[in-house]
Amino acid sequence: MMGGRALLLLAFHFWKHILKKVSFLYDAGGERRFVSNYEPDHLLPFSGSVRAALPSWQGCTGCGLCDAAYGGGASVLAVVGAGVRDTSQLVAAARDAAALTDAEGLERAEAACPVGVPVRAVVAWVREAR
């Protein structure tokens, strides 16, 4: 009995979908729907300025010199590495970035970076992420 009911419902929704397409009542959603599908996972589109800066931000090799230069208890490497590469972790990385308050330490960390990652800009962007 359940197989027949399932087939009937499947056929009903199939024809309903076809009629919506033919009558131009179907709303695919476009970009709005695409973004809303990924919003719960914090996989959101970047602004133009962030998109342009990403290649320099993602140059981090994970050497750890920024942590040694910063000298505090919080990890600059964790914020720069995880915060920029895996945007689903931005909320957690934002909490870590909030602990990086020593401006001189961040300047030292940026100067110590052998590949020139703009550490202060990355930390500021991650700190503002929600």
N, CA, C and O atoms as a GROMACS GRO file, in nm:
protein
  520
    1MET      N    1   0.082  -0.120   0.000
    1MET     CA    2   0.000   0.000   0.000
    1MET      C    3   0.087   0.126   0.000
    1MET      O    4   0.057   0.222  -0.072
    2MET      N    5   0.194   0.127   0.079
    2MET     CA    6   0.278   0.246   0.088
    2MET      C    7   0.350   0.273  -0.044
    2MET      O    8   0.374   0.389  -0.078
    3GLY      N    9   0.384   0.168  -0.119
    3GLY     CA   10   0.452   0.188  -0.246
    3GLY      C   11   0.364   0.263  -0.345
    3GLY      O   12   0.412   0.350  -0.417
    4GLY      N   13   0.237   0.229  -0.348
    4GLY     CA   14   0.144   0.297  -0.439
    4GLY      C   15   0.124   0.443  -0.401
    4GLY      O   16   0.118   0.529  -0.488
    5ARG      N   17   0.115   0.470  -0.271
    5ARG     CA   18   0.097   0.608  -0.224
    5ARG      C   19   0.222   0.691  -0.256
    5ARG      O   20   0.212   0.806  -0.297
    6ALA      N   21   0.338   0.631  -0.236
    6ALA     CA   22   0.462   0.702  -0.265
    6ALA      C   23   0.472   0.735  -0.414
    6ALA      O   24   0.510   0.846  -0.451
    7LEU      N   25   0.436   0.640  -0.498
    7LEU     CA   26   0.439   0.665  -0.642
    7LEU      C   27   0.340   0.774  -0.682
    7LEU      O   28   0.370   0.858  -0.767
    8LEU      N   29   0.223   0.772  -0.620
    8LEU     CA   30   0.123   0.874  -0.649
    8LEU      C   31   0.173   1.013  -0.609
    8LEU      O   32   0.158   1.108  -0.686
    9LEU      N   33   0.233   1.025  -0.491
    9LEU     CA   34   0.288   1.154  -0.447
    9LEU      C   35   0.404   1.199  -0.536
    9LEU      O   36   0.417   1.317  -0.568
   10LEU      N   37   0.488   1.104  -0.575
   10LEU     CA   38   0.600   1.136  -0.663
   10LEU      C   39   0.549   1.188  -0.798
   10LEU      O   40   0.600   1.288  -0.849
   11ALA      N   41   0.449   1.122  -0.853
   11ALA     CA   42   0.392   1.166  -0.981
   11ALA      C   43   0.326   1.303  -0.966
   11ALA      O   44   0.340   1.388  -1.054
   12PHE      N   45   0.256   1.324  -0.857
   12PHE     CA   46   0.190   1.454  -0.834
   12PHE      C   47   0.293   1.567  -0.832
   12PHE      O   48   0.275   1.669  -0.899
   13HIS      N   49   0.400   1.550  -0.754
   13HIS     CA   50   0.500   1.655  -0.741
   13HIS      C   51   0.581   1.672  -0.869
   13HIS      O   52   0.626   1.783  -0.900
   14PHE      N   53   0.600   1.565  -0.944
   14PHE     CA   54   0.668   1.576  -1.073
   14PHE      C   55   0.587   1.664  -1.168
   14PHE      O   56   0.642   1.756  -1.229
   15TRP      N   57   0.459   1.636  -1.181
   15TRP     CA   58   0.376   1.714  -1.273
   15TRP      C   59   0.356   1.858  -1.223
   15TRP      O   60   0.346   1.950  -1.303
   16LYS      N   61   0.351   1.875  -1.092
   16LYS     CA   62   0.342   2.010  -1.036
   16LYS      C   63   0.467   2.090  -1.074
   16LYS      O   64   0.457   2.207  -1.111
   17HIS      N   65   0.582   2.027  -1.065
   17HIS     CA   66   0.709   2.092  -1.100
   17HIS      C   67   0.710   2.126  -1.250
   17HIS      O   68   0.749   2.237  -1.288
   18ILE      N   69   0.668   2.033  -1.333
   18ILE     CA   70   0.666   2.056  -1.478
   18ILE      C   71   0.571   2.172  -1.512
   18ILE      O   72   0.605   2.258  -1.592
   19LEU      N   73   0.452   2.175  -1.450
   19LEU     CA   74   0.356   2.282  -1.476
   19LEU      C   75   0.409   2.418  -1.431
   19LEU      O   76   0.384   2.519  -1.497
   20LYS      N   77   0.482   2.421  -1.321
   20LYS     CA   78   0.541   2.547  -1.275
   20LYS      C   79   0.646   2.596  -1.375
   20LYS      O   80   0.654   2.716  -1.404
   21LYS      N   81   0.726   2.504  -1.428
   21LYS     CA   82   0.827   2.541  -1.527
   21LYS      C   83   0.762   2.595  -1.654
   21LYS      O   84   0.803   2.698  -1.707
   22VAL      N   85   0.662   2.524  -1.703
   22VAL     CA   86   0.596   2.561  -1.829
   22VAL      C   87   0.521   2.694  -1.815
   22VAL      O   88   0.520   2.774  -1.908
   23SER      N   89   0.461   2.717  -1.701
   23SER     CA   90   0.383   2.839  -1.681
   23SER      C   91   0.468   2.956  -1.628
   23SER      O   92   0.414   3.062  -1.597
   24PHE      N   93   0.599   2.937  -1.617
   24PHE     CA   94   0.694   3.039  -1.572
   24PHE      C   95   0.667   3.085  -1.428
   24PHE      O   96   0.696   3.200  -1.394
   25LEU      N   97   0.613   3.000  -1.346
   25LEU     CA   98   0.590   3.032  -1.205
   25LEU      C   99   0.704   2.980  -1.117
   25LEU      O  100   0.706   3.009  -0.997
   26TYR      N  101   0.796   2.905  -1.174
   26TYR     CA  102   0.906   2.846  -1.098
   26TYR      C  103   1.011   2.952  -1.067
   26TYR      O  104   1.055   3.024  -1.157
   27ASP      N  105   1.049   2.961  -0.942
   27ASP     CA  106   1.153   3.055  -0.900
   27ASP      C  107   1.274   2.974  -0.855
   27ASP      O  108   1.273   2.914  -0.748
   28ALA      N  109   1.377   2.974  -0.937
   28ALA     CA  110   1.498   2.897  -0.904
   28ALA      C  111   1.574   2.958  -0.787
   28ALA      O  112   1.647   2.886  -0.718
   29GLY      N  113   1.560   3.085  -0.764
   29GLY     CA  114   1.625   3.149  -0.651
   29GLY      C  115   1.756   3.217  -0.686
   29GLY      O  116   1.790   3.319  -0.626
   30GLY      N  117   1.829   3.162  -0.780
   30GLY     CA  118   1.954   3.222  -0.824
   30GLY      C  119   2.056   3.238  -0.713
   30GLY      O  120   2.072   3.149  -0.629
   31GLU      N  121   2.124   3.351  -0.714
   31GLU     CA  122   2.231   3.376  -0.616
   31GLU      C  123   2.177   3.380  -0.473
   31GLU      O  124   2.244   3.333  -0.381
   32ARG      N  125   2.058   3.436  -0.456
   32ARG     CA  126   1.999   3.445  -0.321
   32ARG      C  127   1.984   3.306  -0.260
   32ARG      O  128   2.018   3.285  -0.144
   33ARG      N  129   1.932   3.211  -0.337
   33ARG     CA  130   1.913   3.075  -0.287
   33ARG      C  131   2.047   3.005  -0.266
   33ARG      O  132   2.065   2.932  -0.168
   34PHE      N  133   2.141   3.028  -0.356
   34PHE     CA  134   2.274   2.969  -0.344
   34PHE      C  135   2.340   3.011  -0.213
   34PHE      O  136   2.393   2.928  -0.139
   35VAL      N  137   2.337   3.142  -0.186
   35VAL     CA  138   2.399   3.194  -0.063
   35VAL      C  139   2.326   3.142   0.060
   35VAL      O  140   2.390   3.108   0.160
   36SER      N  141   2.193   3.136   0.056
   36SER     CA  142   2.118   3.088   0.173
   36SER      C  143   2.143   2.941   0.202
   36SER      O  144   2.132   2.898   0.316
   37ASN      N  145   2.178   2.863   0.100
   37ASN     CA  146   2.211   2.722   0.122
   37ASN      C  147   2.341   2.706   0.198
   37ASN      O  148   2.355   2.611   0.276
   38TYR      N  149   2.436   2.795   0.177
   38TYR     CA  150   2.568   2.783   0.240
   38TYR      C  151   2.584   2.869   0.365
   38TYR      O  152   2.684   2.858   0.435
   39GLU      N  153   2.487   2.955   0.393
   39GLU     CA  154   2.495   3.045   0.508
   39GLU      C  155   2.510   2.974   0.642
   39GLU      O  156   2.591   3.017   0.724
   40PRO      N  157   2.436   2.866   0.669
   40PRO     CA  158   2.453   2.800   0.800
   40PRO      C  159   2.594   2.746   0.824
   40PRO      O  160   2.636   2.732   0.939
   41ASP      N  161   2.668   2.716   0.718
   41ASP     CA  162   2.804   2.666   0.731
   41ASP      C  163   2.909   2.777   0.725
   41ASP      O  164   3.029   2.749   0.726
   42HIS      N  165   2.864   2.901   0.719
   42HIS     CA  166   2.951   3.018   0.712
   42HIS      C  167   3.040   3.015   0.589
   42HIS      O  168   3.154   3.063   0.593
   43LEU      N  169   2.992   2.960   0.480
   43LEU     CA  170   3.064   2.959   0.353
   43LEU      C  171   3.002   3.066   0.264
   43LEU      O  172   2.925   3.037   0.173
   44LEU      N  173   3.038   3.190   0.293
   44LEU     CA  174   2.976   3.304   0.227
   44LEU      C  175   3.070   3.367   0.126
   44LEU      O  176   3.191   3.352   0.136
   45PRO      N  177   3.015   3.437   0.028
   45PRO     CA  178   3.100   3.503  -0.072
   45PRO      C  179   3.181   3.616  -0.007
   45PRO      O  180   3.137   3.679   0.088
   46PHE      N  181   3.300   3.639  -0.063
   46PHE     CA  182   3.387   3.745  -0.014
   46PHE      C  183   3.357   3.875  -0.089
   46PHE      O  184   3.308   3.874  -0.202
   47SER      N  185   3.388   3.984  -0.024
   47SER     CA  186   3.378   4.113  -0.093
   47SER      C  187   3.492   4.121  -0.194
   47SER      O  188   3.587   4.043  -0.189
   48GLY      N  189   3.483   4.217  -0.285
   48GLY     CA  190   3.585   4.231  -0.388
   48GLY      C  191   3.724   4.259  -0.331
   48GLY      O  192   3.823   4.205  -0.380
   49SER      N  193   3.731   4.342  -0.228
   49SER     CA  194   3.862   4.375  -0.171
   49SER      C  195   3.924   4.255  -0.101
   49SER      O  196   4.045   4.234  -0.109
   50VAL      N  197   3.842   4.176  -0.032
   50VAL     CA  198   3.894   4.055   0.034
   50VAL      C  199   3.938   3.953  -0.070
   50VAL      O  200   4.043   3.891  -0.056
   51ARG      N  201   3.858   3.937  -0.175
   51ARG     CA  202   3.891   3.842  -0.280
   51ARG      C  203   4.025   3.879  -0.345
   51ARG      O  204   4.105   3.791  -0.378
   52ALA      N  205   4.049   4.008  -0.363
   52ALA     CA  206   4.176   4.053  -0.422
   52ALA      C  207   4.294   4.029  -0.328
   52ALA      O  208   4.405   4.004  -0.374
   53ALA      N  209   4.270   4.036  -0.198
   53ALA     CA  210   4.378   4.019  -0.100
   53ALA      C  211   4.406   3.873  -0.066
   53ALA      O  212   4.512   3.842  -0.012
   54LEU      N  213   4.313   3.783  -0.096
   54LEU     CA  214   4.328   3.643  -0.056
   54LEU      C  215   4.459   3.577  -0.101
   54LEU      O  216   4.518   3.504  -0.021
   55PRO      N  217   4.508   3.598  -0.222
   55PRO     CA  218   4.634   3.532  -0.259
   55PRO      C  219   4.749   3.565  -0.165
   55PRO      O  220   4.829   3.478  -0.133
   56SER      N  221   4.759   3.690  -0.121
   56SER     CA  222   4.867   3.725  -0.028
   56SER      C  223   4.837   3.671   0.112
   56SER      O  224   4.929   3.635   0.185
   57TRP      N  225   4.709   3.666   0.149
   57TRP     CA  226   4.672   3.614   0.281
   57TRP      C  227   4.697   3.465   0.290
   57TRP      O  228   4.736   3.415   0.395
   58GLN      N  229   4.674   3.393   0.181
   58GLN     CA  230   4.686   3.247   0.184
   58GLN      C  231   4.827   3.199   0.154
   58GLN      O  232   4.849   3.080   0.132
   59GLY      N  233   4.922   3.290   0.153
   59GLY     CA  234   5.061   3.251   0.129
   59GLY      C  235   5.128   3.190   0.250
   59GLY      O  236   5.243   3.146   0.241
   60CYS      N  237   5.060   3.186   0.362
   60CYS     CA  238   5.116   3.134   0.487
   60CYS      C  239   5.162   2.989   0.468
   60CYS      O  240   5.088   2.905   0.418
   61THR      N  241   5.286   2.962   0.509
   61THR     CA  242   5.341   2.827   0.498
   61THR      C  243   5.333   2.750   0.630
   61THR      O  244   5.366   2.632   0.635
   62GLY      N  245   5.290   2.816   0.735
   62GLY     CA  246   5.276   2.750   0.865
   62GLY      C  247   5.407   2.732   0.938
   62GLY      O  248   5.422   2.637   1.016
   63CYS      N  249   5.502   2.820   0.915
   63CYS     CA  250   5.634   2.806   0.977
   63CYS      C  251   5.633   2.835   1.127
   63CYS      O  252   5.716   2.781   1.200
   64GLY      N  253   5.541   2.919   1.174
   64GLY     CA  254   5.531   2.950   1.316
   64GLY      C  255   5.615   3.067   1.362
   64GLY      O  256   5.617   3.097   1.482
   65LEU      N  257   5.685   3.133   1.272
   65LEU     CA  258   5.766   3.248   1.312
   65LEU      C  259   5.681   3.362   1.366
   65LEU      O  260   5.726   3.438   1.451
   66CYS      N  261   5.558   3.374   1.316
   66CYS     CA  262   5.469   3.480   1.365
   66CYS      C  263   5.434   3.457   1.512
   66CYS      O  264   5.427   3.552   1.590
   67ASP      N  265   5.412   3.331   1.550
   67ASP     CA  266   5.383   3.301   1.691
   67ASP      C  267   5.503   3.334   1.779
   67ASP      O  268   5.487   3.392   1.887
   68ALA      N  269   5.623   3.299   1.732
   68ALA     CA  270   5.744   3.328   1.809
   68ALA      C  271   5.765   3.479   1.823
   68ALA      O  272   5.806   3.526   1.929
   69ALA      N  273   5.736   3.554   1.717
   69ALA     CA  274   5.756   3.699   1.722
   69ALA      C  275   5.648   3.768   1.805
   69ALA      O  276   5.676   3.867   1.873
   70TYR      N  277   5.526   3.716   1.801
   70TYR     CA  278   5.416   3.777   1.878
   70TYR      C  279   5.442   3.763   2.027
   70TYR      O  280   5.427   3.858   2.103
   71GLY      N  281   5.480   3.645   2.067
   71GLY     CA  282   5.521   3.622   2.205
   71GLY      C  283   5.410   3.612   2.307
   71GLY      O  284   5.439   3.595   2.426
   72GLY      N  285   5.286   3.620   2.267
   72GLY     CA  286   5.176   3.612   2.362
   72GLY      C  287   5.125   3.470   2.375
   72GLY      O  288   5.183   3.376   2.320
   73GLY      N  289   5.016   3.454   2.448
   73GLY     CA  290   4.958   3.323   2.468
   73GLY      C  291   4.871   3.278   2.352
   73GLY      O  292   4.854   3.157   2.332
   74ALA      N  293   4.816   3.371   2.276
   74ALA     CA  294   4.730   3.335   2.163
   74ALA      C  295   4.815   3.303   2.041
   74ALA      O  296   4.927   3.353   2.027
   75SER      N  297   4.762   3.221   1.953
   75SER     CA  298   4.835   3.177   1.836
   75SER      C  299   4.796   3.258   1.712
   75SER      O  300   4.683   3.251   1.665
   76VAL      N  301   4.890   3.335   1.662
   76VAL     CA  302   4.870   3.411   1.539
   76VAL      C  303   4.858   3.313   1.422
   76VAL      O  304   4.776   3.333   1.332
   77LEU      N  305   4.938   3.210   1.423
   77LEU     CA  306   4.936   3.110   1.317
   77LEU      C  307   4.800   3.044   1.302
   77LEU      O  308   4.754   3.018   1.191
   78ALA      N  309   4.734   3.016   1.414
   78ALA     CA  310   4.602   2.952   1.408
   78ALA      C  311   4.501   3.044   1.342
   78ALA      O  312   4.416   2.997   1.265
   79VAL      N  313   4.507   3.172   1.371
   79VAL     CA  314   4.412   3.267   1.313
   79VAL      C  315   4.441   3.287   1.165
   79VAL      O  316   4.349   3.283   1.083
   80VAL      N  317   4.567   3.308   1.130
   80VAL     CA  318   4.603   3.333   0.991
   80VAL      C  319   4.582   3.206   0.907
   80VAL      O  320   4.528   3.213   0.797
   81GLY      N  321   4.624   3.094   0.958
   81GLY     CA  322   4.614   2.970   0.882
   81GLY      C  323   4.474   2.918   0.868
   81GLY      O  324   4.426   2.897   0.756
   82ALA      N  325   4.406   2.898   0.977
   82ALA     CA  326   4.272   2.840   0.972
   82ALA      C  327   4.166   2.941   0.933
   82ALA      O  328   4.071   2.907   0.862
   83GLY      N  329   4.180   3.063   0.978
   83GLY     CA  330   4.078   3.163   0.952
   83GLY      C  331   4.061   3.199   0.807
   83GLY      O  332   3.950   3.230   0.764
   84VAL      N  333   4.167   3.196   0.731
   84VAL     CA  334   4.160   3.237   0.592
   84VAL      C  335   4.138   3.118   0.499
   84VAL      O  336   4.074   3.132   0.395
   85ARG      N  337   4.188   3.001   0.535
   85ARG     CA  338   4.174   2.886   0.446
   85ARG      C  339   4.041   2.814   0.461
   85ARG      O  340   3.987   2.764   0.363
   86ASP      N  341   3.988   2.809   0.582
   86ASP     CA  342   3.864   2.736   0.607
   86ASP      C  343   3.761   2.831   0.664
   86ASP      O  344   3.755   2.851   0.786
   87THR      N  345   3.680   2.891   0.578
   87THR     CA  346   3.586   2.993   0.624
   87THR      C  347   3.473   2.936   0.708
   87THR      O  348   3.401   3.012   0.773
   88SER      N  349   3.456   2.804   0.709
   88SER     CA  350   3.354   2.748   0.797
   88SER      C  351   3.397   2.760   0.943
   88SER      O  352   3.314   2.746   1.033
   89GLN      N  353   3.524   2.786   0.967
   89GLN     CA  354   3.576   2.800   1.103
   89GLN      C  355   3.595   2.946   1.144
   89GLN      O  356   3.662   2.974   1.244
   90LEU      N  357   3.538   3.039   1.068
   90LEU     CA  358   3.560   3.181   1.097
   90LEU      C  359   3.507   3.224   1.233
   90LEU      O  360   3.566   3.310   1.298
   91VAL      N  361   3.396   3.168   1.276
   91VAL     CA  362   3.340   3.208   1.405
   91VAL      C  363   3.436   3.171   1.518
   91VAL      O  364   3.461   3.251   1.608
   92ALA      N  365   3.491   3.050   1.513
   92ALA     CA  366   3.588   3.007   1.615
   92ALA      C  367   3.717   3.087   1.602
   92ALA      O  368   3.777   3.125   1.703
   93ALA      N  369   3.761   3.112   1.479
   93ALA     CA  370   3.883   3.189   1.459
   93ALA      C  371   3.864   3.334   1.503
   93ALA      O  372   3.960   3.397   1.548
   94ALA      N  373   3.743   3.388   1.492
   94ALA     CA  374   3.716   3.525   1.536
   94ALA      C  375   3.735   3.537   1.687
   94ALA      O  376   3.783   3.639   1.737
   95ARG      N  377   3.696   3.433   1.760
   95ARG     CA  378   3.718   3.435   1.906
   95ARG      C  379   3.867   3.434   1.937
   95ARG      O  380   3.912   3.504   2.027
   96ASP      N  381   3.944   3.356   1.862
   96ASP     CA  382   4.090   3.353   1.882
   96ASP      C  383   4.152   3.487   1.842
   96ASP      O  384   4.244   3.535   1.908
   97ALA      N  385   4.102   3.546   1.734
   97ALA     CA  386   4.156   3.674   1.687
   97ALA      C  387   4.129   3.785   1.787
   97ALA      O  388   4.208   3.879   1.799
   98ALA      N  389   4.017   3.775   1.859
   98ALA     CA  390   3.985   3.878   1.959
   98ALA      C  391   4.088   3.878   2.072
   98ALA      O  392   4.106   3.980   2.139
   99ALA      N  393   4.156   3.766   2.093
   99ALA     CA  394   4.258   3.759   2.198
   99ALA      C  395   4.390   3.822   2.154
   99ALA      O  396   4.477   3.848   2.237
  100LEU      N  397   4.405   3.845   2.025
  100LEU     CA  398   4.528   3.906   1.973
  100LEU      C  399   4.514   4.057   1.979
  100LEU      O  400   4.476   4.120   1.880
  101THR      N  401   4.544   4.116   2.093
  101THR     CA  402   4.522   4.259   2.115
  101THR      C  403   4.649   4.342   2.113
  101THR      O  404   4.642   4.465   2.106
  102ASP      N  405   4.765   4.280   2.118
  102ASP     CA  406   4.893   4.352   2.122
  102ASP      C  407   4.930   4.400   1.982
  102ASP      O  408   4.975   4.320   1.899
  103ALA      N  409   4.911   4.528   1.955
  103ALA     CA  410   4.938   4.584   1.822
  103ALA      C  411   5.086   4.573   1.786
  103ALA      O  412   5.120   4.543   1.671
  104GLU      N  413   5.174   4.597   1.883
  104GLU     CA  414   5.317   4.587   1.855
  104GLU      C  415   5.356   4.442   1.827
  104GLU      O  416   5.441   4.414   1.743
  105GLY      N  417   5.293   4.349   1.899
  105GLY     CA  418   5.320   4.207   1.875
  105GLY      C  419   5.276   4.164   1.736
  105GLY      O  420   5.344   4.086   1.670
  106LEU      N  421   5.161   4.215   1.691
  106LEU     CA  422   5.114   4.183   1.556
  106LEU      C  423   5.207   4.243   1.451
  106LEU      O  424   5.229   4.182   1.346
  107GLU      N  425   5.260   4.361   1.479
  107GLU     CA  426   5.355   4.423   1.387
  107GLU      C  427   5.483   4.340   1.378
  107GLU      O  428   5.537   4.320   1.269
  108ARG      N  429   5.530   4.290   1.492
  108ARG     CA  430   5.648   4.204   1.493
  108ARG      C  431   5.619   4.073   1.418
  108ARG      O  432   5.704   4.024   1.343
  109ALA      N  433   5.499   4.018   1.438
  109ALA     CA  434   5.462   3.894   1.370
  109ALA      C  435   5.459   3.914   1.219
  109ALA      O  436   5.502   3.827   1.144
  110GLU      N  437   5.408   4.027   1.176
  110GLU     CA  438   5.403   4.056   1.032
  110GLU      C  439   5.544   4.073   0.975
  110GLU      O  440   5.572   4.027   0.864
  111ALA      N  441   5.630   4.140   1.050
  111ALA     CA  442   5.768   4.160   1.005
  111ALA      C  443   5.845   4.028   1.001
  111ALA      O  444   5.935   4.012   0.919
  112ALA      N  445   5.811   3.935   1.087
  112ALA     CA  446   5.882   3.808   1.092
  112ALA      C  447   5.838   3.710   0.983
  112ALA      O  448   5.908   3.612   0.957
  113CYS      N  449   5.726   3.736   0.919
  113CYS     CA  450   5.673   3.643   0.818
  113CYS      C  451   5.766   3.638   0.697
  113CYS      O  452   5.789   3.741   0.633
  114PRO      N  453   5.820   3.520   0.664
  114PRO     CA  454   5.913   3.511   0.552
  114PRO      C  455   5.847   3.525   0.414
  114PRO      O  456   5.916   3.552   0.315
  115VAL      N  457   5.716   3.507   0.405
  115VAL     CA  458   5.648   3.519   0.275
  115VAL      C  459   5.566   3.648   0.265
  115VAL      O  460   5.500   3.670   0.164
  116GLY      N  461   5.570   3.731   0.366
  116GLY     CA  462   5.506   3.862   0.360
  116GLY      C  463   5.356   3.862   0.375
  116GLY      O  464   5.288   3.946   0.314
  117VAL      N  465   5.301   3.772   0.453
  117VAL     CA  466   5.157   3.772   0.478
  117VAL      C  467   5.122   3.895   0.562
  117VAL      O  468   5.185   3.917   0.666
  118PRO      N  469   5.025   3.976   0.520
  118PRO     CA  470   4.987   4.094   0.598
  118PRO      C  471   4.906   4.051   0.722
  118PRO      O  472   4.784   4.055   0.722
  119VAL      N  473   4.975   4.011   0.825
  119VAL     CA  474   4.916   3.952   0.944
  119VAL      C  475   4.813   4.043   1.009
  119VAL      O  476   4.705   3.998   1.046
  120ARG      N  477   4.844   4.172   1.022
  120ARG     CA  478   4.749   4.263   1.087
  120ARG      C  479   4.618   4.272   1.011
  120ARG      O  480   4.512   4.275   1.072
  121ALA      N  481   4.624   4.276   0.878
  121ALA     CA  482   4.501   4.283   0.797
  121ALA      C  483   4.420   4.155   0.810
  121ALA      O  484   4.297   4.160   0.821
  122VAL      N  485   4.486   4.041   0.810
  122VAL     CA  486   4.417   3.912   0.822
  122VAL      C  487   4.350   3.902   0.959
  122VAL      O  488   4.233   3.864   0.968
  123VAL      N  489   4.423   3.935   1.064
  123VAL     CA  490   4.368   3.926   1.200
  123VAL      C  491   4.249   4.022   1.214
  123VAL      O  492   4.149   3.987   1.276
  124ALA      N  493   4.260   4.142   1.159
  124ALA     CA  494   4.150   4.239   1.168
  124ALA      C  495   4.027   4.186   1.094
  124ALA      O  496   3.916   4.200   1.144
  125TRP      N  497   4.046   4.126   0.977
  125TRP     CA  498   3.932   4.073   0.901
  125TRP      C  499   3.869   3.954   0.972
  125TRP      O  500   3.746   3.944   0.980
  126VAL      N  501   3.951   3.865   1.024
  126VAL     CA  502   3.897   3.747   1.095
  126VAL      C  503   3.825   3.791   1.221
  126VAL      O  504   3.722   3.734   1.257
  127ARG      N  505   3.879   3.891   1.290
  127ARG     CA  506   3.816   3.941   1.414
  127ARG      C  507   3.673   3.990   1.388
  127ARG      O  508   3.585   3.974   1.473
  128GLU      N  509   3.651   4.050   1.272
  128GLU     CA  510   3.519   4.104   1.239
  128GLU      C  511   3.423   3.999   1.184
  128GLU      O  512   3.303   4.026   1.170
  129ALA      N  513   3.472   3.881   1.153
  129ALA     CA  514   3.388   3.776   1.094
  129ALA      C  515   3.287   3.725   1.196
  129ALA      O  516   3.315   3.719   1.315
  130ARG      N  517   3.169   3.690   1.146
  130ARG     CA  518   3.066   3.637   1.234
  130ARG      C  519   3.005   3.516   1.171
  130ARG      O  520   2.915   3.455   1.229
   0.00000   0.00000   0.00000
